[in-house]
Amino acid sequence: MIIVAASQNKHKIMEMEAITKQFGMEIVGRDDFGVPKVEIVEDGVTFEENSLKKAEGVMKLCGKITIADDSGIVVDALDGAPGVYSARFSGEECDDNKNNQKLLEMLEDVPMEKRTARYVAVITMAFPDGRVLVARGECEGHILLEESGQNGFGYDPLFRPVGYPVSFGEIPPEEKNKISHRAKALIELQKQLEKLGKIE
């Protein structure tokens, strides 16, 4: 099954490809598929709303089954921030480093035991016939006191999943792809696809 990825984030596409190929799905990036470079405005207040907007928006542009991911990190001590604003947490000129530094600054006086957080991913698959599948995955953990590791992207160097002594930034990609929020969402999506009879 060939699916068009609504995301233009190459890191996300690589992670999804590494997981979905186990399910017999081949993901093609929207740029590689020739989808017009129309920006989908992510103005939803939930991961579900943004994921749906991206999936349906790109599906209408290409006419193919489309998969979209909206994800971020939810920090309890910050009342759920950065949440849906994770990618642009530090402003218009943000990048991973600036976002991580802002998060560390905001948690500067918060002790380790209260730095609980979770990565959330909501993956939506939109079909040309109007059907929509939505799958959510979460990975619980803590925000570290400083960045650690070079693997992954986003907040990975700061996020230590429950049951591990190190951050996502130090966990090998193949291991992360078994336990991550995105992996859990894709496994849930697989179950929904199997019920539809779309994959073996």
FIVEXBA-755701 format. One record per atom (N, C-alpha, C, O): residue in three letters; x, y, z. Coordinates in pm, whole numbers, padded with zeros to 5 digits, always signed. Example, Ala and Ser with C-alpha at 12.3 -4.5 7.8 and 13.67 -1.06 7.14 Angstrom:
<lumses>
ala+01319-00569+00780 ala+01230-00450+00780 ala+01320-00330+00780 ala+01424-00332+00846 ser+01285-00225+00708 ser+01367-00106+00714 ser+01290+00003+00787 ser+01341+00114+00804 
</lumses>
This chain:
<lumses>
met+00084-00119+00000 met+00000+00000+00000 met+00088+00125+00000 met+00172+00142+00089 ile+00070+00211-00099 ile+00145+00336-00107 ile+00060+00449-00048 ile-00056+00468-00084 ile+00121+00522+00043 ile+00052+00629+00113 ile+00135+00756+00101 ile+00257+00752+00112 val+00068+00868+00080 val+00137+00997+00073 val+00144+01058+00213 val+00043+01067+00282 ala+00263+01099+00253 ala+00282+01163+00383 ala+00254+01312+00371 ala+00313+01380+00288 ala+00165+01362+00456 ala+00134+01504+00455 ala+00249+01586+00512 ala+00264+01704+00479 ser+00330+01525+00597 ser+00439+01596+00664 ser+00551+01629+00566 ser+00578+01555+00471 gln+00616+01743+00591 gln+00738+01778+00519 gln+00859+01764+00610 gln+00972+01799+00573 asn+00835+01712+00731 asn+00941+01690+00827 asn+01008+01556+00795 asn+00951+01449+00819 lys+01129+01562+00741 lys+01198+01440+00696 lys+01226+01343+00812 lys+01227+01222+00792 his+01249+01398+00931 his+01272+01312+01048 his+01148+01229+01078 his+01157+01109+01102 lys+01031+01294+01076 lys+00907+01222+01102 lys+00881+01116+00996 lys+00843+01003+01027 ile+00903+01153+00869 ile+00879+01059+00760 ile+00970+00937+00773 ile+00926+00824+00751 met+01096+00960+00809 met+01189+00848+00826 met+01144+00756+00939 met+01151+00634+00926 glu+01097+00813+01048 glu+01049+00732+01160 glu+00925+00653+01120 glu+00913+00535+01153 met+00833+00718+01050 met+00711+00649+01008 met+00743+00538+00909 met+00685+00429+00916 glu+00836+00564+00817 glu+00875+00462+00719 glu+00936+00341+00787 glu+00908+00226+00750 ala+01021+00367+00886 ala+01088+00256+00956 ala+00987+00166+01026 ala+01009+00046+01040 ile+00876+00225+01069 ile+00774+00148+01140 ile+00673+00087+01042 ile+00640-00031+01053 thr+00623+00168+00947 thr+00514+00121+00860 thr+00558+00014+00760 thr+00475-00065+00714 lys+00686+00010+00726 lys+00729-00093+00630 lys+00709-00233+00687 lys+00696-00331+00612 gln+00706-00243+00820 gln+00678-00371+00884 gln+00534-00414+00860 gln+00500-00532+00871 phe+00448-00317+00829 phe+00306-00345+00806 phe+00272-00352+00658 phe+00154-00363+00622 gly+00373-00347+00572 gly+00346-00353+00429 gly+00302-00222+00368 gly+00243-00220+00260 met+00330-00112+00437 met+00293+00021+00385 met+00418+00094+00337 met+00521+00096+00405 glu+00408+00154+00221 glu+00518+00235+00168 glu+00476+00381+00171 glu+00377+00420+00109 ile+00553+00462+00242 ile+00521+00604+00255 ile+00604+00686+00157 ile+00726+00671+00149 val+00537+00773+00083 val+00603+00863-00010 val+00580+01005+00038 val+00466+01044+00062 gly+00687+01083+00053 gly+00673+01221+00097 gly+00594+01303-00003 gly+00599+01277-00123 arg+00523+01403+00046 arg+00439+01484-00042 arg+00521+01554-00150 arg+00474+01569-00263 asp+00644+01596-00117 asp+00728+01661-00216 asp+00770+01562-00324 asp+00770+01595-00443 asp+00807+01440-00282 asp+00847+01337-00379 asp+00731+01295-00468 asp+00751+01256-00583 phe+00611+01305-00416 phe+00492+01266-00492 phe+00446+01378-00585 phe+00360+01357-00671 gly+00503+01497-00567 gly+00466+01609-00652 gly+00343+01686-00606 gly+00278+01753-00686 val+00311+01676-00478 val+00198+01750-00424 val+00230+01900-00425 val+00338+01939-00381 pro+00139+01983-00474 pro+00164+02128-00475 pro+00207+02179-00338 pro+00158+02132-00236 lys+00298+02274-00338 lys+00353+02325-00213 lys+00256+02424-00147 lys+00287+02542-00132 val+00141+02373-00109 val+00040+02453-00040 val+00056+02428+00110 val+00057+02313+00155 glu+00068+02536+00186 glu+00084+02521+00330 glu-00051+02497+00396 glu-00146+02571+00374 ile-00057+02393+00478 ile-00178+02364+00556 ile-00163+02434+00691 ile-00073+02401+00768 val-00249+02528+00719 val-00241+02604+00843 val-00282+02516+00962 val-00392+02462+00965 glu-00191+02502+01057 glu-00217+02419+01175 glu-00266+02508+01289 glu-00189+02545+01378 asp-00394+02540+01285 asp-00449+02630+01386 asp-00545+02559+01481 asp-00622+02624+01551 gly-00540+02426+01483 gly-00623+02350+01576 gly-00572+02362+01718 gly-00457+02398+01741 val-00659+02331+01814 val-00618+02340+01955 val-00586+02202+02013 val-00548+02191+02129 thr-00601+02098+01931 thr-00565+01963+01975 thr-00480+01897+01867 thr-00479+01940+01752 phe-00407+01793+01907 phe-00329+01717+01810 phe-00422+01655+01705 phe-00387+01648+01587 glu-00540+01610+01750 glu-00635+01548+01658 glu-00679+01646+01550 glu-00685+01610+01432 glu-00710+01769+01588 glu-00757+01869+01491 glu-00649+01899+01387 glu-00678+01903+01267 asn-00526+01919+01431 asn-00418+01951+01338 asn-00385+01834+01246 asn-00360+01852+01127 ser-00384+01714+01302 ser-00355+01595+01223 ser-00459+01576+01113 ser-00425+01545+00999 leu-00586+01595+01148 leu-00694+01581+01051 leu-00684+01687+00941 leu-00701+01657+00823 lys-00656+01811+00981 lys-00644+01918+00882 lys-00536+01887+00779 lys-00555+01907+00660 lys-00422+01837+00827 lys-00311+01806+00735 lys-00345+01688+00645 lys-00320+01692+00524 ala-00402+01583+00703 ala-00433+01463+00624 ala-00536+01493+00516 ala-00516+01458+00400 glu-00645+01558+00553 glu-00750+01587+00455 glu-00705+01691+00354 glu-00740+01683+00237 gly-00627+01788+00400 gly-00581+01893+00309 gly-00493+01838+00199 gly-00511+01872+00082 val-00397+01753+00234 val-00306+01697+00134 val-00378+01592+00050 val-00352+01581-00070 met-00467+01515+00111 met-00543+01415+00035 met-00622+01481-00077 met-00628+01428-00188 lys-00682+01595-00050 lys-00759+01666-00151 lys-00670+01720-00263 lys-00714+01736-00377 leu-00544+01748-00230 leu-00450+01798-00331 leu-00399+01688-00422 leu-00372+01712-00540 cys-00385+01565-00368 cys-00323+01458-00447 cys-00419+01346-00486 cys-00390+01268-00577 gly-00533+01338-00418 gly-00630+01235-00451 gly-00590+01095-00409 gly-00648+00997-00457 lys-00492+01083-00322 lys-00443+00953-00276 lys-00463+00938-00125 lys-00486+01036-00054 ile-00455+00814-00077 ile-00460+00793+00068 ile-00344+00870+00130 ile-00229+00859+00085 thr-00374+00948+00232 thr-00274+01035+00292 thr-00264+01009+00442 thr-00365+00985+00509 ile-00141+01013+00493 ile-00118+00996+00635 ile-00054+01123+00691 ile+00037+01180+00631 ala-00104+01168+00805 ala-00051+01289+00868 ala-00027+01264+01016 ala-00100+01189+01081 asp+00075+01327+01066 asp+00113+01313+01207 asp+00114+01452+01269 asp+00173+01545+01214 asp+00051+01465+01383 asp+00070+01585+01464 asp+00114+01537+01601 asp+00047+01456+01664 ser+00225+01589+01645 ser+00282+01537+01769 ser+00351+01648+01847 ser+00378+01756+01795 gly+00378+01618+01972 gly+00446+01715+02055 gly+00466+01660+02194 gly+00436+01544+02222 ile+00516+01745+02281 ile+00545+01703+02417 ile+00457+01781+02514 ile+00440+01902+02500 val+00402+01711+02610 val+00309+01768+02708 val+00376+01759+02845 val+00404+01649+02893 val+00400+01874+02908 val+00471+01879+03035 val+00375+01917+03147 val+00312+02022+03142 asp+00364+01830+03246 asp+00265+01851+03353 asp+00290+01978+03432 asp+00195+02050+03465 ala+00416+02008+03462 ala+00448+02126+03543 ala+00419+02257+03469 ala+00414+02364+03530 leu+00398+02247+03337 leu+00366+02365+03256 leu+00221+02362+03209 leu+00185+02424+03110 asp+00138+02288+03283 asp-00005+02277+03250 asp-00029+02227+03108 asp-00124+02269+03041 gly+00057+02136+03063 gly+00039+02076+02932 gly+00117+02140+02819 gly+00120+02087+02709 ala+00180+02254+02844 ala+00263+02318+02742 ala+00390+02234+02720 ala+00429+02158+02810 pro+00455+02245+02605 pro+00414+02323+02488 pro+00301+02261+02405 pro+00239+02332+02325 gly+00271+02132+02421 gly+00156+02072+02355 gly+00158+02088+02204 gly+00258+02058+02139 val+00045+02136+02148 val+00035+02150+02002 val+00130+02256+01948 val+00150+02266+01827 tyr+00188+02335+02037 tyr+00282+02439+01993 tyr+00427+02394+02006 tyr+00518+02477+02000 ser+00450+02265+02023 ser+00585+02212+02047 ser+00685+02253+01940 ser+00797+02291+01972 ala+00645+02246+01813 ala+00739+02274+01704 ala+00778+02421+01696 ala+00886+02456+01648 arg+00688+02508+01743 arg+00714+02653+01735 arg+00714+02717+01874 arg+00674+02832+01890 phe+00759+02641+01972 phe+00753+02681+02112 phe+00828+02811+02139 phe+00781+02895+02216 ser+00944+02829+02076 ser+01027+02946+02106 ser+01008+03060+02007 ser+01091+03152+02001 gly+00901+03056+01928 gly+00872+03168+01838 gly+00892+03136+01692 gly+00921+03023+01654 glu+00876+03239+01610 glu+00881+03224+01464 glu+01016+03171+01414 glu+01020+03090+01321 glu+01124+03216+01474 glu+01257+03175+01429 glu+01310+03057+01510 glu+01429+03046+01536 cys+01219+02970+01550 cys+01258+02861+01640 cys+01330+02748+01567 cys+01319+02733+01445 asp+01403+02670+01645 asp+01461+02544+01599 asp+01466+02452+01719 asp+01429+02493+01830 asp+01511+02329+01699 asp+01512+02233+01810 asp+01590+02286+01930 asp+01545+02272+02044 asn+01706+02345+01904 asn+01791+02393+02013 asn+01721+02503+02093 asn+01723+02501+02216 lys+01661+02599+02024 lys+01593+02709+02093 lys+01473+02658+02172 lys+01448+02704+02284 asn+01399+02564+02114 asn+01284+02507+02185 asn+01328+02435+02311 asn+01265+02448+02416 asn+01436+02357+02301 asn+01486+02284+02417 asn+01535+02378+02526 asn+01511+02355+02644 gln+01603+02484+02485 gln+01654+02580+02583 gln+01540+02652+02655 gln+01548+02677+02775 lys+01436+02686+02581 lys+01321+02752+02645 lys+01255+02659+02745 lys+01216+02701+02853 leu+01242+02531+02708 leu+01181+02435+02799 leu+01263+02421+02926 leu+01209+02417+03036 leu+01395+02413+02911 leu+01482+02402+03028 leu+01470+02525+03117 leu+01467+02512+03240 glu+01464+02641+03058 glu+01452+02765+03135 glu+01321+02768+03214 glu+01319+02809+03330 met+01214+02725+03152 met+01084+02728+03218 met+01073+02625+03331 met+00992+02640+03422 leu+01157+02521+03323 leu+01156+02418+03427 leu+01274+02430+03522 leu+01303+02337+03598 glu+01343+02543+03519 glu+01468+02561+03592 glu+01457+02526+03741 glu+01549+02466+03797 asp+01347+02563+03805 asp+01334+02541+03949 asp+01246+02421+03983 asp+01208+02401+04099 val+01214+02341+03883 val+01126+02226+03905 val+01210+02101+03933 val+01294+02065+03851 pro+01189+02036+04048 pro+01269+01917+04081 pro+01237+01800+03987 pro+01131+01797+03925 met+01329+01706+03978 met+01318+01596+03883 met+01188+01519+03897 met+01126+01483+03797 glu+01146+01494+04020 glu+01026+01412+04039 glu+00899+01479+03988 glu+00797+01413+03966 lys+00905+01611+03970 lys+00788+01683+03920 lys+00800+01722+03772 lys+00719+01798+03721 arg+00903+01669+03706 arg+00924+01701+03563 arg+00861+01594+03474 arg+00916+01560+03369 thr+00746+01542+03516 thr+00678+01440+03437 thr+00623+01498+03308 thr+00579+01613+03303 ala+00627+01416+03204 ala+00583+01462+03072 ala+00549+01342+02986 ala+00577+01228+03023 arg+00488+01369+02872 arg+00463+01260+02778 arg+00470+01315+02636 arg+00429+01427+02607 tyr+00524+01232+02550 tyr+00520+01260+02407 tyr+00385+01209+02357 tyr+00341+01101+02396 val+00321+01285+02272 val+00192+01246+02214 val+00202+01253+02062 val+00258+01348+02007 ala+00148+01152+01996 ala+00139+01154+01849 ala-00002+01113+01809 ala-00055+01014+01859 val-00061+01189+01721 val-00189+01153+01663 val-00170+01140+01513 val-00131+01235+01446 ile-00197+01021+01463 ile-00180+00993+01321 ile-00317+00974+01257 ile-00399+00894+01303 thr-00340+01048+01151 thr-00466+01041+01080 thr-00442+00992+00938 thr-00350+01038+00871 met-00525+00899+00893 met-00519+00852+00755 met-00649+00891+00687 met-00757+00850+00730 ala-00639+00969+00581 ala-00757+01016+00509 ala-00765+00946+00373 ala-00668+00942+00298 phe-00882+00891+00344 phe-00905+00821+00219 phe-00983+00910+00122 phe-01064+00992+00166 pro-00960+00895-00007 pro-01033+00976-00106 pro-01185+00956-00100 pro-01260+01044-00143 asp-01231+00842-00048 asp-01376+00818-00040 asp-01440+00881+00083 asp-01559+00863+00108 gly-01360+00955+00161 gly-01414+01027+00276 gly-01391+00961+00410 gly-01413+01022+00514 arg-01346+00835+00410 arg-01319+00768+00537 arg-01195+00827+00604 arg-01102+00871+00537 val-01196+00825+00735 val-01084+00878+00813 val-01054+00783+00929 val-01145+00740+01000 leu-00927+00750+00947 leu-00883+00672+01062 leu-00796+00760+01149 leu-00711+00833+01098 val-00816+00754+01280 val-00738+00836+01373 val-00680+00745+01481 val-00752+00668+01543 ala-00550+00755+01503 ala-00483+00673+01604 ala-00394+00762+01691 ala-00321+00848+01640 arg-00400+00741+01821 arg-00322+00822+01916 arg-00226+00732+01994 arg-00263+00622+02035 gly-00105+00780+02013 gly-00007+00708+02093 gly+00061+00802+02190 gly+00085+00919+02158 glu+00093+00752+02309 glu+00160+00834+02410 glu+00276+00757+02470 glu+00272+00634+02482 cys+00379+00829+02508 cys+00496+00770+02575 cys+00528+00855+02697 cys+00562+00973+02685 glu+00517+00795+02814 glu+00538+00868+02940 glu+00686+00877+02973 glu+00766+00790+02938 gly+00722+00985+03043 gly+00862+01000+03084 gly+00884+01123+03169 gly+00791+01175+03230 his+01008+01169+03172 his+01048+01289+03247 his+01135+01378+03160 his+01200+01332+03066 ile+01134+01507+03191 ile+01223+01602+03125 ile+01352+01611+03206 ile+01349+01640+03326 leu+01465+01585+03142 leu+01594+01586+03211 leu+01637+01729+03246 leu+01576+01827+03201 leu+01741+01739+03327 leu+01792+01870+03369 leu+01879+01933+03262 leu+01903+02054+03264 glu+01927+01852+03169 glu+02007+01903+03058 glu+01998+01806+02940 glu+01959+01690+02957 glu+02035+01853+02823 glu+02029+01769+02703 glu+02132+01657+02712 glu+02241+01674+02768 ser+02094+01541+02656 ser+02184+01426+02659 ser+02159+01339+02536 ser+02048+01289+02515 gly+02263+01321+02454 gly+02252+01236+02336 gly+02233+01313+02207 gly+02188+01427+02207 gln+02268+01247+02096 gln+02262+01310+01964 gln+02159+01247+01871 gln+02138+01295+01760 asn+02095+01139+01915 asn+01997+01072+01829 asn+01864+01145+01830 asn+01838+01231+01915 gly+01780+01110+01734 gly+01646+01166+01731 gly+01642+01311+01688 gly+01732+01360+01620 phe+01535+01379+01729 phe+01516+01520+01692 phe+01418+01581+01791 phe+01365+01511+01878 gly+01393+01709+01777 gly+01299+01775+01866 gly+01346+01773+02011 gly+01459+01811+02040 tyr+01260+01730+02100 tyr+01289+01729+02243 tyr+01353+01598+02288 tyr+01368+01574+02408 asp+01392+01512+02194 asp+01447+01380+02229 asp+01563+01384+02327 asp+01568+01300+02417 pro+01658+01479+02314 pro+01770+01481+02410 pro+01729+01515+02553 pro+01807+01495+02647 leu+01607+01567+02570 leu+01560+01605+02704 leu+01461+01506+02763 leu+01430+01512+02881 phe+01411+01414+02680 phe+01303+01326+02723 phe+01354+01187+02758 phe+01408+01117+02673 arg+01336+01148+02885 arg+01374+01014+02929 arg+01247+00932+02950 arg+01171+00960+03042 pro+01224+00832+02865 pro+01103+00751+02879 pro+01106+00664+03004 pro+01213+00624+03050 val+00989+00637+03057 val+00977+00552+03175 val+01039+00415+03146 val+01016+00355+03041 gly+01120+00367+03243 gly+01182+00236+03228 gly+01319+00239+03165 gly+01384+00135+03152 tyr+01366+00359+03126 tyr+01498+00371+03064 tyr+01584+00467+03146 tyr+01533+00565+03201 pro+01715+00441+03153 pro+01803+00529+03228 pro+01856+00645+03145 pro+01925+00733+03198 val+01825+00647+03017 val+01879+00749+02926 val+01766+00814+02845 val+01652+00768+02846 ser+01801+00921+02775 ser+01703+00995+02696 ser+01679+00929+02560 ser+01753+00839+02519 phe+01574+00975+02492 phe+01551+00932+02354 phe+01672+00967+02268 phe+01699+00900+02168 gly+01744+01071+02305 gly+01862+01112+02230 gly+01977+01013+02241 gly+02072+01020+02162 glu+01969+00922+02337 glu+02074+00822+02355 glu+02029+00681+02318 glu+02110+00589+02312 ile+01900+00664+02293 ile+01847+00533+02258 ile+01860+00512+02106 ile+01825+00602+02029 pro+01911+00398+02062 pro+01923+00372+01918 pro+01788+00387+01848 pro+01685+00350+01906 pro+01786+00440+01726 pro+01660+00462+01654 pro+01572+00338+01645 pro+01450+00346+01660 glu+01634+00222+01621 glu+01554+00100+01607 glu+01484+00063+01738 glu+01377+00001+01736 glu+01545+00100+01851 glu+01482+00076+01981 glu+01372+00178+02007 glu+01263+00144+02053 lys+01402+00304+01977 lys+01302+00409+01994 lys+01176+00379+01913 lys+01065+00403+01958 asn+01196+00325+01792 asn+01083+00298+01704 asn+00996+00182+01751 asn+00895+00150+01688 lys+01034+00119+01862 lys+00950+00015+01921 lys+00865+00069+02036 lys+00760+00013+02068 ile+00910+00178+02097 ile+00845+00225+02220 ile+00789+00367+02211 ile+00720+00412+02303 ser+00818+00437+02103 ser+00781+00579+02096 ser+00630+00600+02081 ser+00556+00508+02048 his+00589+00722+02107 his+00451+00764+02086 his+00407+00740+01943 his+00294+00697+01917 arg+00497+00768+01850 arg+00464+00750+01707 arg+00448+00602+01674 arg+00360+00564+01597 ala+00533+00519+01732 ala+00523+00374+01710 ala+00390+00322+01762 ala+00323+00242+01697 lys+00350+00368+01882 lys+00224+00323+01941 lys+00105+00367+01857 lys+00009+00292+01839 ala+00111+00489+01804 ala+00002+00537+01720 ala-00006+00457+01590 ala-00116+00425+01543 leu+00109+00425+01532 leu+00109+00349+01407 leu+00062+00205+01427 leu-00003+00148+01340 ile+00094+00148+01542 ile+00045+00013+01573 ile-00107+00015+01588 ile-00176-00076+01541 glu-00159+00118+01652 glu-00304+00134+01665 glu-00367+00153+01526 glu-00474+00098+01499 leu-00301+00230+01441 leu-00350+00250+01305 leu-00353+00118+01228 leu-00447+00091+01154 gln-00250+00037+01247 gln-00245-00094+01181 gln-00366-00178+01220 gln-00427-00244+01136 lys-00400-00177+01349 lys-00515-00255+01395 lys-00643-00209+01326 lys-00728-00290+01289 gln-00656-00077+01310 gln-00775-00024+01244 gln-00778-00063+01097 gln-00884-00093+01043 leu-00661-00062+01031 leu-00652-00100+00891 leu-00686-00248+00873 leu-00753-00286+00776 glu-00640-00330+00966 glu-00669-00473+00957 glu-00818-00499+00965 glu-00869-00589+00898 lys-00888-00421+01046 lys-01033-00437+01057 lys-01102-00399+00926 lys-01207-00453+00891 leu-01040-00305+00854 leu-01096-00263+00725 leu-01062-00363+00615 leu-01121-00362+00507 gly-00964-00450+00645 gly-00919-00545+00544 gly-00827-00484+00442 gly-00811-00537+00332 lys-00764-00370+00477 lys-00678-00299+00383 lys-00538-00359+00376 lys-00469-00344+00275 ile-00497-00428+00481 ile-00367-00494+00479 ile-00383-00633+00536 ile-00480-00663+00605 glu-00286-00718+00506 glu-00291-00855+00558 glu-00264-00856+00707 glu-00264-00962+00769 
</lumses>
